[in-house]
Amino acid sequence: MITIHHLGVSQSDRVVWLMEELGLPYELKWYNRGEDFLAPAELRALHPVGTAPIITDGDLVMAESTAIVEYISRKYGGGELSVDPDDPEYANYLFWMQFNNSFQSALFMKMAYQAGGGDLTQGGQVVDVMQRREGGLYDYLEQRLGESEYLGADRFTCADIMSMFNLTSLEMLGARPIDEKLPNTLAYVARVSSRPAYQKAMSIAGPAATAP
Ligand SMILES: N[C@@H](CCC(=O)N[C@@H](CS)C(=O)NCC(=O)O)C(=O)O
């Protein structure tokens, strides 16, 4: 059985959500963040990259949520929530599976700039580049959700599981809020949040959940 090594208030909640969508059994091992808000030593000891999520599956220890989600979907979920290469939506699926990492790169760039004393309101070349990159991501998100109800295909897929955390949980770190200025994205978040498996997963491992 797969063990999900879950860090409180983290994107490892998406692995719990995937298991609930697929109706697969799993064991949840919960780790609390330290006072520095980082992962504790016990979680970091599991894998050299030391970030959550990590799964163990027999002898396999795997990190990186995009890889984990696709691994579980293909190996144990019959590919039901993945998109095959001969599907016309395949390119969309690949793009939106990676959106998570582009989104977080843009956010962490902004956070690092501000942590180093940078002032976004002062403008300048670095701020222009950051704002262009961030703006492009939100523009494309809004455009895609004006054309399709879901990100990776015309149906719910792993690409939605990969993207929701960014839209729901990262405002606390400075991500742009999803509000009426992004109407297609706002409607999408409401649509996907109403899924029973999402609600169950968030009650178990979402940002407001606590160790069992
Ligand atoms: N690209 C990685 C990012 C993993 C990551 O940054 N995880 C955060 C939690 S959201 C973490 O482990 N933070 C604690 C730490 O770095 O000590 C993934 O998708 O798995």
The ligand as a Tripos MOL2 file, in Angstrom:
@<TRIPOS>MOLECULE
LIG
   20    19     1     0     0
SMALL
NO_CHARGES

@<TRIPOS>ATOM
      1 N1          8.0860   20.8990   -6.7740 N.3       1 LIG1
      2 C1          7.9290   20.2240   -5.5000 C.3       1 LIG1
      3 C2          7.8150   21.2790   -4.4120 C.3       1 LIG1
      4 C3          7.7750   20.6560   -3.0420 C.3       1 LIG1
      5 C4          7.7520   21.6930   -1.9410 C.2       1 LIG1
      6 O1          8.2630   22.8250   -2.0840 O.2       1 LIG1
      7 N2          7.1140   21.3130   -0.8140 N.am      1 LIG1
      8 C5          7.0230   22.2080    0.3260 C.3       1 LIG1
      9 C6          5.6160   22.1100    0.9220 C.3       1 LIG1
     10 S1          4.3950   22.9090   -0.0470 S.3       1 LIG1
     11 C7          7.9650   21.7920    1.4230 C.2       1 LIG1
     12 O2          8.3230   20.6280    1.5330 O.2       1 LIG1
     13 N3          8.3390   22.7450    2.2770 N.am      1 LIG1
     14 C8          9.0840   22.4920    3.4720 C.3       1 LIG1
     15 C9         10.5680   22.6360    3.3220 C.2       1 LIG1
     16 O3         11.0590   23.0330    2.2460 O.co2     1 LIG1
     17 O4         11.2670   22.3590    4.3060 O.co2     1 LIG1
     18 C10         6.6920   19.3170   -5.5360 C.2       1 LIG1
     19 O5          5.7540   19.6260   -6.2710 O.co2     1 LIG1
     20 O6          6.6730   18.2870   -4.8630 O.co2     1 LIG1
@<TRIPOS>BOND
     1     1     2 1
     2     2     3 1
     3     2    18 1
     4     3     4 1
     5     4     5 1
     6     5     6 2
     7     5     7 1
     8     7     8 1
     9     8     9 1
    10     8    11 1
    11     9    10 1
    12    11    12 2
    13    11    13 1
    14    13    14 1
    15    14    15 1
    16    15    16 2
    17    15    17 1
    18    18    19 2
    19    18    20 1
@<TRIPOS>SUBSTRUCTURE
     1 LIG1         1 GROUP 0 **** ****
